[in-house]
Amino acid sequence: SHYEEGPGKNLPFSVENKWTLLVKMCLFFGSAFSVPFLIVRHQLLKQ
Amino acid sequence: VHSMPPEEELGIMEKAIGLTFCFVSLFLPAGWILSHLEDYKRPE
């Protein structure tokens, strides 16, 4: 096959730099986790 | 398909920093909102 093979080569993001990966994962999972809390805040402020 | 040993072993400091950032990014926004819940409620 003409695709690159090996660890991290079949992912849609880079795992070359662990600190960049840490920031990306924090943003990805952190933003998703905060959504329900932001919705509650939004609903309370709306009244 | 076979796995290999890690290219570089993580030090205790790197693990601590990584875990701290993971937990802070998860719980800081949630904790901020939960601790200010009363401020978001309008008095009738």
PDB file of all chains, atoms N, CA, C and O in Angstrom:
ATOM      1  N   SER A   1       0.835  -1.188   0.000  1.00  0.00           N
ATOM      2  CA  SER A   1       0.000   0.000   0.000  1.00  0.00           C
ATOM      3  C   SER A   1       0.872   1.240   0.000  1.00  0.00           C
ATOM      4  O   SER A   1       2.031   1.198   0.413  1.00  0.00           O
ATOM      5  N   HIS A   2       0.296   2.370  -0.476  1.00  0.00           N
ATOM      6  CA  HIS A   2       1.102   3.584  -0.541  1.00  0.00           C
ATOM      7  C   HIS A   2       0.892   4.450   0.666  1.00  0.00           C
ATOM      8  O   HIS A   2       1.442   5.549   0.735  1.00  0.00           O
ATOM      9  N   TYR A   3       0.088   3.979   1.654  1.00  0.00           N
ATOM     10  CA  TYR A   3      -0.081   4.750   2.880  1.00  0.00           C
ATOM     11  C   TYR A   3       1.093   4.478   3.816  1.00  0.00           C
ATOM     12  O   TYR A   3       1.653   3.381   3.835  1.00  0.00           O
ATOM     13  N   GLU A   4       1.454   5.502   4.591  1.00  0.00           N
ATOM     14  CA  GLU A   4       2.507   5.312   5.581  1.00  0.00           C
ATOM     15  C   GLU A   4       2.030   4.363   6.661  1.00  0.00           C
ATOM     16  O   GLU A   4       0.856   4.375   7.030  1.00  0.00           O
ATOM     17  N   GLU A   5       2.911   3.564   7.156  1.00  0.00           N
ATOM     18  CA  GLU A   5       2.553   2.623   8.213  1.00  0.00           C
ATOM     19  C   GLU A   5       3.331   2.934   9.485  1.00  0.00           C
ATOM     20  O   GLU A   5       4.360   3.609   9.447  1.00  0.00           O
ATOM     21  N   GLY A   6       2.825   2.433  10.614  1.00  0.00           N
ATOM     22  CA  GLY A   6       3.521   2.616  11.872  1.00  0.00           C
ATOM     23  C   GLY A   6       2.694   3.369  12.879  1.00  0.00           C
ATOM     24  O   GLY A   6       1.635   3.895  12.537  1.00  0.00           O
ATOM     25  N   PRO A   7       3.155   3.435  14.131  1.00  0.00           N
ATOM     26  CA  PRO A   7       2.399   4.084  15.195  1.00  0.00           C
ATOM     27  C   PRO A   7       2.104   5.548  14.872  1.00  0.00           C
ATOM     28  O   PRO A   7       3.008   6.305  14.518  1.00  0.00           O
ATOM     29  N   GLY A   8       0.825   5.947  14.997  1.00  0.00           N
ATOM     30  CA  GLY A   8       0.433   7.325  14.793  1.00  0.00           C
ATOM     31  C   GLY A   8       0.265   7.717  13.344  1.00  0.00           C
ATOM     32  O   GLY A   8      -0.128   8.850  13.067  1.00  0.00           O
ATOM     33  N   LYS A   9       0.545   6.832  12.412  1.00  0.00           N
ATOM     34  CA  LYS A   9       0.478   7.195  10.990  1.00  0.00           C
ATOM     35  C   LYS A   9      -0.922   7.034  10.418  1.00  0.00           C
ATOM     36  O   LYS A   9      -1.213   7.524   9.327  1.00  0.00           O
ATOM     37  N   ASN A  10      -1.803   6.335  11.171  1.00  0.00           N
ATOM     38  CA  ASN A  10      -3.170   6.143  10.676  1.00  0.00           C
ATOM     39  C   ASN A  10      -4.160   7.006  11.439  1.00  0.00           C
ATOM     40  O   ASN A  10      -5.346   6.683  11.494  1.00  0.00           O
ATOM     41  N   LEU A  11      -3.686   8.107  12.034  1.00  0.00           N
ATOM     42  CA  LEU A  11      -4.542   8.978  12.827  1.00  0.00           C
ATOM     43  C   LEU A  11      -4.723  10.312  12.125  1.00  0.00           C
ATOM     44  O   LEU A  11      -3.828  10.759  11.410  1.00  0.00           O
ATOM     45  N   PRO A  12      -5.894  10.967  12.323  1.00  0.00           N
ATOM     46  CA  PRO A  12      -6.129  12.265  11.706  1.00  0.00           C
ATOM     47  C   PRO A  12      -5.469  13.422  12.453  1.00  0.00           C
ATOM     48  O   PRO A  12      -5.758  14.582  12.158  1.00  0.00           O
ATOM     49  N   PHE A  13      -4.606  13.136  13.394  1.00  0.00           N
ATOM     50  CA  PHE A  13      -3.867  14.187  14.099  1.00  0.00           C
ATOM     51  C   PHE A  13      -2.445  13.703  14.339  1.00  0.00           C
ATOM     52  O   PHE A  13      -2.173  12.506  14.248  1.00  0.00           O
ATOM     53  N   SER A  14      -1.539  14.624  14.643  1.00  0.00           N
ATOM     54  CA  SER A  14      -0.134  14.268  14.812  1.00  0.00           C
ATOM     55  C   SER A  14       0.156  13.878  16.264  1.00  0.00           C
ATOM     56  O   SER A  14      -0.299  14.544  17.194  1.00  0.00           O
ATOM     57  N   VAL A  15       0.899  12.818  16.446  1.00  0.00           N
ATOM     58  CA  VAL A  15       1.331  12.445  17.795  1.00  0.00           C
ATOM     59  C   VAL A  15       2.850  12.570  17.910  1.00  0.00           C
ATOM     60  O   VAL A  15       3.475  11.990  18.798  1.00  0.00           O
ATOM     61  N   GLU A  16       3.428  13.351  16.979  1.00  0.00           N
ATOM     62  CA  GLU A  16       4.884  13.493  16.967  1.00  0.00           C
ATOM     63  C   GLU A  16       5.375  14.191  18.238  1.00  0.00           C
ATOM     64  O   GLU A  16       6.308  13.735  18.899  1.00  0.00           O
ATOM     65  N   ASN A  17       4.710  15.323  18.561  1.00  0.00           N
ATOM     66  CA  ASN A  17       5.124  16.096  19.742  1.00  0.00           C
ATOM     67  C   ASN A  17       4.141  15.858  20.872  1.00  0.00           C
ATOM     68  O   ASN A  17       2.949  16.120  20.711  1.00  0.00           O
ATOM     69  N   LYS A  18       4.611  15.365  22.017  1.00  0.00           N
ATOM     70  CA  LYS A  18       3.684  14.983  23.084  1.00  0.00           C
ATOM     71  C   LYS A  18       3.037  16.182  23.739  1.00  0.00           C
ATOM     72  O   LYS A  18       1.921  16.069  24.246  1.00  0.00           O
ATOM     73  N   TRP A  19       3.706  17.345  23.747  1.00  0.00           N
ATOM     74  CA  TRP A  19       3.116  18.525  24.388  1.00  0.00           C
ATOM     75  C   TRP A  19       2.045  19.129  23.505  1.00  0.00           C
ATOM     76  O   TRP A  19       1.019  19.601  23.996  1.00  0.00           O
ATOM     77  N   THR A  20       2.285  19.116  22.181  1.00  0.00           N
ATOM     78  CA  THR A  20       1.216  19.548  21.275  1.00  0.00           C
ATOM     79  C   THR A  20       0.022  18.627  21.400  1.00  0.00           C
ATOM     80  O   THR A  20      -1.126  19.071  21.408  1.00  0.00           O
ATOM     81  N   LEU A  21       0.304  17.340  21.496  1.00  0.00           N
ATOM     82  CA  LEU A  21      -0.784  16.365  21.647  1.00  0.00           C
ATOM     83  C   LEU A  21      -1.541  16.592  22.948  1.00  0.00           C
ATOM     84  O   LEU A  21      -2.766  16.476  22.982  1.00  0.00           O
ATOM     85  N   LEU A  22      -0.818  16.914  24.018  1.00  0.00           N
ATOM     86  CA  LEU A  22      -1.475  17.173  25.306  1.00  0.00           C
ATOM     87  C   LEU A  22      -2.428  18.350  25.201  1.00  0.00           C
ATOM     88  O   LEU A  22      -3.563  18.289  25.676  1.00  0.00           O
ATOM     89  N   VAL A  23      -1.954  19.430  24.570  1.00  0.00           N
ATOM     90  CA  VAL A  23      -2.814  20.608  24.415  1.00  0.00           C
ATOM     91  C   VAL A  23      -4.036  20.275  23.574  1.00  0.00           C
ATOM     92  O   VAL A  23      -5.152  20.668  23.915  1.00  0.00           O
ATOM     93  N   LYS A  24      -3.834  19.553  22.478  1.00  0.00           N
ATOM     94  CA  LYS A  24      -4.952  19.196  21.605  1.00  0.00           C
ATOM     95  C   LYS A  24      -5.964  18.332  22.349  1.00  0.00           C
ATOM     96  O   LYS A  24      -7.169  18.556  22.237  1.00  0.00           O
ATOM     97  N   MET A  25      -5.490  17.355  23.101  1.00  0.00           N
ATOM     98  CA  MET A  25      -6.396  16.454  23.818  1.00  0.00           C
ATOM     99  C   MET A  25      -7.136  17.198  24.912  1.00  0.00           C
ATOM    100  O   MET A  25      -8.322  16.956  25.136  1.00  0.00           O
ATOM    101  N   CYS A  26      -6.427  18.129  25.614  1.00  0.00           N
ATOM    102  CA  CYS A  26      -7.083  18.916  26.651  1.00  0.00           C
ATOM    103  C   CYS A  26      -8.208  19.744  26.041  1.00  0.00           C
ATOM    104  O   CYS A  26      -9.298  19.816  26.608  1.00  0.00           O
ATOM    105  N   LEU A  27      -7.957  20.372  24.891  1.00  0.00           N
ATOM    106  CA  LEU A  27      -8.986  21.183  24.247  1.00  0.00           C
ATOM    107  C   LEU A  27     -10.139  20.319  23.761  1.00  0.00           C
ATOM    108  O   LEU A  27     -11.305  20.677  23.922  1.00  0.00           O
ATOM    109  N   PHE A  28      -9.808  19.190  23.170  1.00  0.00           N
ATOM    110  CA  PHE A  28     -10.842  18.312  22.602  1.00  0.00           C
ATOM    111  C   PHE A  28     -11.747  17.762  23.689  1.00  0.00           C
ATOM    112  O   PHE A  28     -12.965  17.926  23.621  1.00  0.00           O
ATOM    113  N   PHE A  29     -11.170  17.112  24.690  1.00  0.00           N
ATOM    114  CA  PHE A  29     -11.978  16.498  25.736  1.00  0.00           C
ATOM    115  C   PHE A  29     -12.501  17.538  26.720  1.00  0.00           C
ATOM    116  O   PHE A  29     -13.625  17.417  27.207  1.00  0.00           O
ATOM    117  N   GLY A  30     -11.700  18.556  27.015  1.00  0.00           N
ATOM    118  CA  GLY A  30     -12.132  19.589  27.949  1.00  0.00           C
ATOM    119  C   GLY A  30     -13.309  20.376  27.436  1.00  0.00           C
ATOM    120  O   GLY A  30     -14.238  20.665  28.190  1.00  0.00           O
ATOM    121  N   SER A  31     -13.286  20.733  26.153  1.00  0.00           N
ATOM    122  CA  SER A  31     -14.414  21.486  25.597  1.00  0.00           C
ATOM    123  C   SER A  31     -15.670  20.628  25.591  1.00  0.00           C
ATOM    124  O   SER A  31     -16.754  21.114  25.912  1.00  0.00           O
ATOM    125  N   ALA A  32     -15.533  19.363  25.229  1.00  0.00           N
ATOM    126  CA  ALA A  32     -16.701  18.480  25.190  1.00  0.00           C
ATOM    127  C   ALA A  32     -17.280  18.294  26.588  1.00  0.00           C
ATOM    128  O   ALA A  32     -18.499  18.297  26.758  1.00  0.00           O
ATOM    129  N   PHE A  33     -16.418  18.133  27.589  1.00  0.00           N
ATOM    130  CA  PHE A  33     -16.899  17.908  28.950  1.00  0.00           C
ATOM    131  C   PHE A  33     -17.609  19.138  29.505  1.00  0.00           C
ATOM    132  O   PHE A  33     -18.511  19.013  30.333  1.00  0.00           O
ATOM    133  N   SER A  34     -17.202  20.346  29.048  1.00  0.00           N
ATOM    134  CA  SER A  34     -17.765  21.568  29.615  1.00  0.00           C
ATOM    135  C   SER A  34     -19.087  21.959  28.959  1.00  0.00           C
ATOM    136  O   SER A  34     -19.790  22.832  29.468  1.00  0.00           O
ATOM    137  N   VAL A  35     -19.437  21.326  27.835  1.00  0.00           N
ATOM    138  CA  VAL A  35     -20.654  21.717  27.112  1.00  0.00           C
ATOM    139  C   VAL A  35     -21.916  21.630  27.988  1.00  0.00           C
ATOM    140  O   VAL A  35     -22.655  22.612  28.048  1.00  0.00           O
ATOM    141  N   PRO A  36     -22.203  20.501  28.675  1.00  0.00           N
ATOM    142  CA  PRO A  36     -23.419  20.457  29.492  1.00  0.00           C
ATOM    143  C   PRO A  36     -23.446  21.512  30.592  1.00  0.00           C
ATOM    144  O   PRO A  36     -24.509  22.039  30.922  1.00  0.00           O
ATOM    145  N   PHE A  37     -22.293  21.820  31.157  1.00  0.00           N
ATOM    146  CA  PHE A  37     -22.235  22.859  32.193  1.00  0.00           C
ATOM    147  C   PHE A  37     -22.528  24.229  31.589  1.00  0.00           C
ATOM    148  O   PHE A  37     -23.227  25.043  32.193  1.00  0.00           O
ATOM    149  N   LEU A  38     -21.993  24.479  30.399  1.00  0.00           N
ATOM    150  CA  LEU A  38     -22.267  25.745  29.728  1.00  0.00           C
ATOM    151  C   LEU A  38     -23.747  25.865  29.366  1.00  0.00           C
ATOM    152  O   LEU A  38     -24.313  26.958  29.397  1.00  0.00           O
ATOM    153  N   ILE A  39     -24.369  24.732  29.022  1.00  0.00           N
ATOM    154  CA  ILE A  39     -25.797  24.757  28.702  1.00  0.00           C
ATOM    155  C   ILE A  39     -26.600  25.132  29.942  1.00  0.00           C
ATOM    156  O   ILE A  39     -27.514  25.952  29.858  1.00  0.00           O
ATOM    157  N   VAL A  40     -26.270  24.538  31.101  1.00  0.00           N
ATOM    158  CA  VAL A  40     -26.957  24.875  32.349  1.00  0.00           C
ATOM    159  C   VAL A  40     -26.793  26.359  32.650  1.00  0.00           C
ATOM    160  O   VAL A  40     -27.757  27.033  33.012  1.00  0.00           O
ATOM    161  N   ARG A  41     -25.583  26.864  32.502  1.00  0.00           N
ATOM    162  CA  ARG A  41     -25.318  28.283  32.738  1.00  0.00           C
ATOM    163  C   ARG A  41     -26.161  29.154  31.818  1.00  0.00           C
ATOM    164  O   ARG A  41     -26.767  30.140  32.237  1.00  0.00           O
ATOM    165  N   HIS A  42     -26.177  28.755  30.545  1.00  0.00           N
ATOM    166  CA  HIS A  42     -26.956  29.505  29.556  1.00  0.00           C
ATOM    167  C   HIS A  42     -28.433  29.527  29.914  1.00  0.00           C
ATOM    168  O   HIS A  42     -29.082  30.570  29.838  1.00  0.00           O
ATOM    169  N   GLN A  43     -28.972  28.354  30.312  1.00  0.00           N
ATOM    170  CA  GLN A  43     -30.391  28.269  30.645  1.00  0.00           C
ATOM    171  C   GLN A  43     -30.720  29.101  31.882  1.00  0.00           C
ATOM    172  O   GLN A  43     -31.767  29.746  31.934  1.00  0.00           O
ATOM    173  N   LEU A  44     -29.823  29.090  32.886  1.00  0.00           N
ATOM    174  CA  LEU A  44     -30.078  29.865  34.100  1.00  0.00           C
ATOM    175  C   LEU A  44     -30.037  31.361  33.814  1.00  0.00           C
ATOM    176  O   LEU A  44     -30.838  32.122  34.358  1.00  0.00           O
ATOM    177  N   LEU A  45     -29.115  31.781  32.968  1.00  0.00           N
ATOM    178  CA  LEU A  45     -28.978  33.203  32.665  1.00  0.00           C
ATOM    179  C   LEU A  45     -30.135  33.705  31.810  1.00  0.00           C
ATOM    180  O   LEU A  45     -30.420  34.902  31.777  1.00  0.00           O
ATOM    181  N   LYS A  46     -30.800  32.780  31.119  1.00  0.00           N
ATOM    182  CA  LYS A  46     -31.846  33.159  30.181  1.00  0.00           C
ATOM    183  C   LYS A  46     -33.102  33.651  30.897  1.00  0.00           C
ATOM    184  O   LYS A  46     -33.827  34.512  30.399  1.00  0.00           O
ATOM    185  N   GLN A  47     -33.343  33.067  32.109  1.00  0.00           N
ATOM    186  CA  GLN A  47     -34.600  33.404  32.807  1.00  0.00           C
ATOM    187  C   GLN A  47     -34.662  34.888  33.156  1.00  0.00           C
ATOM    188  O   GLN A  47     -35.644  35.343  33.743  1.00  0.00           O
TER     189      GLN A  47
ATOM    190  N   VAL B   1       1.525  -7.679  12.537  1.00  0.00           N
ATOM    191  CA  VAL B   1       1.407  -6.521  13.434  1.00  0.00           C
ATOM    192  C   VAL B   1       2.108  -6.849  14.742  1.00  0.00           C
ATOM    193  O   VAL B   1       1.816  -7.859  15.382  1.00  0.00           O
ATOM    194  N   HIS B   2       3.023  -5.995  15.125  1.00  0.00           N
ATOM    195  CA  HIS B   2       3.681  -6.211  16.410  1.00  0.00           C
ATOM    196  C   HIS B   2       4.010  -4.865  17.020  1.00  0.00           C
ATOM    197  O   HIS B   2       4.212  -3.880  16.310  1.00  0.00           O
ATOM    198  N   SER B   3       4.061  -4.831  18.357  1.00  0.00           N
ATOM    199  CA  SER B   3       4.385  -3.580  19.034  1.00  0.00           C
ATOM    200  C   SER B   3       5.864  -3.553  19.388  1.00  0.00           C
ATOM    201  O   SER B   3       6.565  -4.564  19.347  1.00  0.00           O
ATOM    202  N   MET B   4       6.304  -2.347  19.737  1.00  0.00           N
ATOM    203  CA  MET B   4       7.717  -2.186  20.092  1.00  0.00           C
ATOM    204  C   MET B   4       7.803  -1.417  21.405  1.00  0.00           C
ATOM    205  O   MET B   4       6.842  -0.757  21.798  1.00  0.00           O
ATOM    206  N   PRO B   5       8.928  -1.494  22.077  1.00  0.00           N
ATOM    207  CA  PRO B   5       9.092  -0.687  23.291  1.00  0.00           C
ATOM    208  C   PRO B   5       9.027   0.793  22.949  1.00  0.00           C
ATOM    209  O   PRO B   5       9.304   1.175  21.812  1.00  0.00           O
ATOM    210  N   PRO B   6       8.659   1.648  23.931  1.00  0.00           N
ATOM    211  CA  PRO B   6       8.535   3.077  23.648  1.00  0.00           C
ATOM    212  C   PRO B   6       9.852   3.684  23.163  1.00  0.00           C
ATOM    213  O   PRO B   6      10.937   3.282  23.583  1.00  0.00           O
ATOM    214  N   GLU B   7       9.719   4.680  22.252  1.00  0.00           N
ATOM    215  CA  GLU B   7      10.928   5.325  21.737  1.00  0.00           C
ATOM    216  C   GLU B   7      11.641   6.076  22.847  1.00  0.00           C
ATOM    217  O   GLU B   7      12.870   6.118  22.895  1.00  0.00           O
ATOM    218  N   GLU B   8      10.834   6.685  23.766  1.00  0.00           N
ATOM    219  CA  GLU B   8      11.436   7.314  24.937  1.00  0.00           C
ATOM    220  C   GLU B   8      10.519   7.095  26.128  1.00  0.00           C
ATOM    221  O   GLU B   8       9.300   7.223  26.019  1.00  0.00           O
ATOM    222  N   GLU B   9      11.107   6.768  27.247  1.00  0.00           N
ATOM    223  CA  GLU B   9      10.331   6.533  28.462  1.00  0.00           C
ATOM    224  C   GLU B   9       9.967   7.876  29.090  1.00  0.00           C
ATOM    225  O   GLU B   9      10.802   8.778  29.156  1.00  0.00           O
ATOM    226  N   LEU B  10       8.705   8.015  29.558  1.00  0.00           N
ATOM    227  CA  LEU B  10       8.286   9.266  30.179  1.00  0.00           C
ATOM    228  C   LEU B  10       8.826   9.346  31.604  1.00  0.00           C
ATOM    229  O   LEU B  10       8.796   8.362  32.342  1.00  0.00           O
ATOM    230  N   GLY B  11       9.315  10.513  31.982  1.00  0.00           N
ATOM    231  CA  GLY B  11       9.781  10.722  33.344  1.00  0.00           C
ATOM    232  C   GLY B  11       8.624  11.004  34.268  1.00  0.00           C
ATOM    233  O   GLY B  11       7.514  11.272  33.808  1.00  0.00           O
ATOM    234  N   ILE B  12       8.864  10.948  35.566  1.00  0.00           N
ATOM    235  CA  ILE B  12       7.807  11.179  36.555  1.00  0.00           C
ATOM    236  C   ILE B  12       7.253  12.587  36.432  1.00  0.00           C
ATOM    237  O   ILE B  12       6.058  12.807  36.631  1.00  0.00           O
ATOM    238  N   MET B  13       8.121  13.548  36.102  1.00  0.00           N
ATOM    239  CA  MET B  13       7.692  14.946  35.974  1.00  0.00           C
ATOM    240  C   MET B  13       6.754  15.112  34.788  1.00  0.00           C
ATOM    241  O   MET B  13       5.746  15.812  34.882  1.00  0.00           O
ATOM    242  N   GLU B  14       7.084  14.472  33.676  1.00  0.00           N
ATOM    243  CA  GLU B  14       6.240  14.582  32.486  1.00  0.00           C
ATOM    244  C   GLU B  14       4.881  13.946  32.724  1.00  0.00           C
ATOM    245  O   GLU B  14       3.859  14.469  32.281  1.00  0.00           O
ATOM    246  N   LYS B  15       4.871  12.816  33.423  1.00  0.00           N
ATOM    247  CA  LYS B  15       3.594  12.177  33.743  1.00  0.00           C
ATOM    248  C   LYS B  15       2.756  13.089  34.627  1.00  0.00           C
ATOM    249  O   LYS B  15       1.556  13.250  34.404  1.00  0.00           O
ATOM    250  N   ALA B  16       3.402  13.690  35.642  1.00  0.00           N
ATOM    251  CA  ALA B  16       2.676  14.570  36.559  1.00  0.00           C
ATOM    252  C   ALA B  16       2.092  15.758  35.807  1.00  0.00           C
ATOM    253  O   ALA B  16       0.928  16.107  36.004  1.00  0.00           O
ATOM    254  N   ILE B  17       2.889  16.378  34.950  1.00  0.00           N
ATOM    255  CA  ILE B  17       2.405  17.539  34.193  1.00  0.00           C
ATOM    256  C   ILE B  17       1.250  17.131  33.286  1.00  0.00           C
ATOM    257  O   ILE B  17       0.228  17.816  33.233  1.00  0.00           O
ATOM    258  N   GLY B  18       1.409  16.022  32.576  1.00  0.00           N
ATOM    259  CA  GLY B  18       0.375  15.565  31.657  1.00  0.00           C
ATOM    260  C   GLY B  18      -0.925  15.275  32.371  1.00  0.00           C
ATOM    261  O   GLY B  18      -1.981  15.728  31.929  1.00  0.00           O
ATOM    262  N   LEU B  19      -0.877  14.528  33.471  1.00  0.00           N
ATOM    263  CA  LEU B  19      -2.093  14.191  34.211  1.00  0.00           C
ATOM    264  C   LEU B  19      -2.738  15.438  34.795  1.00  0.00           C
ATOM    265  O   LEU B  19      -3.959  15.592  34.760  1.00  0.00           O
ATOM    266  N   THR B  20      -1.891  16.346  35.342  1.00  0.00           N
ATOM    267  CA  THR B  20      -2.432  17.577  35.917  1.00  0.00           C
ATOM    268  C   THR B  20      -3.209  18.364  34.868  1.00  0.00           C
ATOM    269  O   THR B  20      -4.319  18.825  35.133  1.00  0.00           O
ATOM    270  N   PHE B  21      -2.630  18.520  33.675  1.00  0.00           N
ATOM    271  CA  PHE B  21      -3.312  19.270  32.623  1.00  0.00           C
ATOM    272  C   PHE B  21      -4.607  18.592  32.226  1.00  0.00           C
ATOM    273  O   PHE B  21      -5.613  19.263  31.995  1.00  0.00           O
ATOM    274  N   CYS B  22      -4.596  17.250  32.143  1.00  0.00           N
ATOM    275  CA  CYS B  22      -5.810  16.514  31.786  1.00  0.00           C
ATOM    276  C   CYS B  22      -6.918  16.806  32.789  1.00  0.00           C
ATOM    277  O   CYS B  22      -8.038  17.136  32.398  1.00  0.00           O
ATOM    278  N   PHE B  23      -6.612  16.686  34.086  1.00  0.00           N
ATOM    279  CA  PHE B  23      -7.643  16.866  35.102  1.00  0.00           C
ATOM    280  C   PHE B  23      -8.065  18.328  35.183  1.00  0.00           C
ATOM    281  O   PHE B  23      -9.253  18.614  35.338  1.00  0.00           O
ATOM    282  N   VAL B  24      -7.124  19.251  35.083  1.00  0.00           N
ATOM    283  CA  VAL B  24      -7.477  20.670  35.157  1.00  0.00           C
ATOM    284  C   VAL B  24      -8.380  21.050  33.987  1.00  0.00           C
ATOM    285  O   VAL B  24      -9.370  21.758  34.173  1.00  0.00           O
ATOM    286  N   SER B  25      -8.047  20.583  32.784  1.00  0.00           N
ATOM    287  CA  SER B  25      -8.858  20.947  31.623  1.00  0.00           C
ATOM    288  C   SER B  25     -10.257  20.354  31.728  1.00  0.00           C
ATOM    289  O   SER B  25     -11.208  20.924  31.194  1.00  0.00           O
ATOM    290  N   LEU B  26     -10.397  19.219  32.407  1.00  0.00           N
ATOM    291  CA  LEU B  26     -11.722  18.624  32.565  1.00  0.00           C
ATOM    292  C   LEU B  26     -12.521  19.337  33.644  1.00  0.00           C
ATOM    293  O   LEU B  26     -13.685  19.676  33.433  1.00  0.00           O
ATOM    294  N   PHE B  27     -11.901  19.568  34.802  1.00  0.00           N
ATOM    295  CA  PHE B  27     -12.675  19.973  35.973  1.00  0.00           C
ATOM    296  C   PHE B  27     -12.665  21.471  36.233  1.00  0.00           C
ATOM    297  O   PHE B  27     -13.510  21.947  36.991  1.00  0.00           O
ATOM    298  N   LEU B  28     -11.760  22.235  35.649  1.00  0.00           N
ATOM    299  CA  LEU B  28     -11.731  23.672  35.920  1.00  0.00           C
ATOM    300  C   LEU B  28     -12.953  24.396  35.356  1.00  0.00           C
ATOM    301  O   LEU B  28     -13.608  25.130  36.096  1.00  0.00           O
ATOM    302  N   PRO B  29     -13.286  24.218  34.073  1.00  0.00           N
ATOM    303  CA  PRO B  29     -14.483  24.912  33.562  1.00  0.00           C
ATOM    304  C   PRO B  29     -15.746  24.465  34.287  1.00  0.00           C
ATOM    305  O   PRO B  29     -16.583  25.295  34.641  1.00  0.00           O
ATOM    306  N   ALA B  30     -15.892  23.151  34.513  1.00  0.00           N
ATOM    307  CA  ALA B  30     -17.066  22.635  35.204  1.00  0.00           C
ATOM    308  C   ALA B  30     -17.132  23.182  36.633  1.00  0.00           C
ATOM    309  O   ALA B  30     -18.191  23.614  37.087  1.00  0.00           O
ATOM    310  N   GLY B  31     -16.011  23.163  37.328  1.00  0.00           N
ATOM    311  CA  GLY B  31     -15.982  23.653  38.699  1.00  0.00           C
ATOM    312  C   GLY B  31     -16.275  25.135  38.769  1.00  0.00           C
ATOM    313  O   GLY B  31     -16.942  25.599  39.694  1.00  0.00           O
ATOM    314  N   TRP B  32     -15.783  25.876  37.800  1.00  0.00           N
ATOM    315  CA  TRP B  32     -16.037  27.314  37.762  1.00  0.00           C
ATOM    316  C   TRP B  32     -17.532  27.588  37.652  1.00  0.00           C
ATOM    317  O   TRP B  32     -18.079  28.408  38.389  1.00  0.00           O
ATOM    318  N   ILE B  33     -18.171  26.908  36.742  1.00  0.00           N
ATOM    319  CA  ILE B  33     -19.600  27.123  36.535  1.00  0.00           C
ATOM    320  C   ILE B  33     -20.393  26.660  37.757  1.00  0.00           C
ATOM    321  O   ILE B  33     -21.291  27.364  38.217  1.00  0.00           O
ATOM    322  N   LEU B  34     -20.063  25.477  38.284  1.00  0.00           N
ATOM    323  CA  LEU B  34     -20.813  24.956  39.434  1.00  0.00           C
ATOM    324  C   LEU B  34     -20.648  25.854  40.652  1.00  0.00           C
ATOM    325  O   LEU B  34     -21.586  26.013  41.433  1.00  0.00           O
ATOM    326  N   SER B  35     -19.462  26.446  40.824  1.00  0.00           N
ATOM    327  CA  SER B  35     -19.251  27.288  41.991  1.00  0.00           C
ATOM    328  C   SER B  35     -19.930  28.646  41.839  1.00  0.00           C
ATOM    329  O   SER B  35     -20.085  29.369  42.824  1.00  0.00           O
ATOM    330  N   HIS B  36     -20.337  29.002  40.621  1.00  0.00           N
ATOM    331  CA  HIS B  36     -21.008  30.284  40.399  1.00  0.00           C
ATOM    332  C   HIS B  36     -22.475  30.108  40.032  1.00  0.00           C
ATOM    333  O   HIS B  36     -23.100  31.017  39.487  1.00  0.00           O
ATOM    334  N   LEU B  37     -23.024  28.927  40.336  1.00  0.00           N
ATOM    335  CA  LEU B  37     -24.417  28.659  39.956  1.00  0.00           C
ATOM    336  C   LEU B  37     -25.364  29.709  40.511  1.00  0.00           C
ATOM    337  O   LEU B  37     -26.275  30.158  39.815  1.00  0.00           O
ATOM    338  N   GLU B  38     -25.150  30.106  41.776  1.00  0.00           N
ATOM    339  CA  GLU B  38     -26.062  31.057  42.407  1.00  0.00           C
ATOM    340  C   GLU B  38     -26.035  32.404  41.697  1.00  0.00           C
ATOM    341  O   GLU B  38     -27.048  33.101  41.639  1.00  0.00           O
ATOM    342  N   ASP B  39     -24.886  32.765  41.164  1.00  0.00           N
ATOM    343  CA  ASP B  39     -24.779  34.052  40.471  1.00  0.00           C
ATOM    344  C   ASP B  39     -25.605  34.074  39.188  1.00  0.00           C
ATOM    345  O   ASP B  39     -26.013  35.139  38.727  1.00  0.00           O
ATOM    346  N   TYR B  40     -25.851  32.888  38.610  1.00  0.00           N
ATOM    347  CA  TYR B  40     -26.568  32.833  37.336  1.00  0.00           C
ATOM    348  C   TYR B  40     -28.076  32.882  37.537  1.00  0.00           C
ATOM    349  O   TYR B  40     -28.824  33.154  36.598  1.00  0.00           O
ATOM    350  N   LYS B  41     -28.529  32.614  38.785  1.00  0.00           N
ATOM    351  CA  LYS B  41     -29.963  32.617  39.036  1.00  0.00           C
ATOM    352  C   LYS B  41     -30.447  34.042  39.257  1.00  0.00           C
ATOM    353  O   LYS B  41     -29.896  34.776  40.078  1.00  0.00           O
ATOM    354  N   ARG B  42     -31.472  34.421  38.523  1.00  0.00           N
ATOM    355  CA  ARG B  42     -32.048  35.750  38.676  1.00  0.00           C
ATOM    356  C   ARG B  42     -33.069  35.738  39.805  1.00  0.00           C
ATOM    357  O   ARG B  42     -33.867  34.804  39.886  1.00  0.00           O
ATOM    358  N   PRO B  43     -33.074  36.732  40.669  1.00  0.00           N
ATOM    359  CA  PRO B  43     -34.132  36.815  41.687  1.00  0.00           C
ATOM    360  C   PRO B  43     -35.467  37.100  41.014  1.00  0.00           C
ATOM    361  O   PRO B  43     -35.535  37.870  40.056  1.00  0.00           O
ATOM    362  N   GLU B  44     -36.543  36.468  41.525  1.00  0.00           N
ATOM    363  CA  GLU B  44     -37.872  36.624  40.902  1.00  0.00           C
ATOM    364  C   GLU B  44     -38.385  38.044  41.087  1.00  0.00           C
ATOM    365  O   GLU B  44     -39.482  38.368  40.633  1.00  0.00           O
TER     366      GLU B  44
END
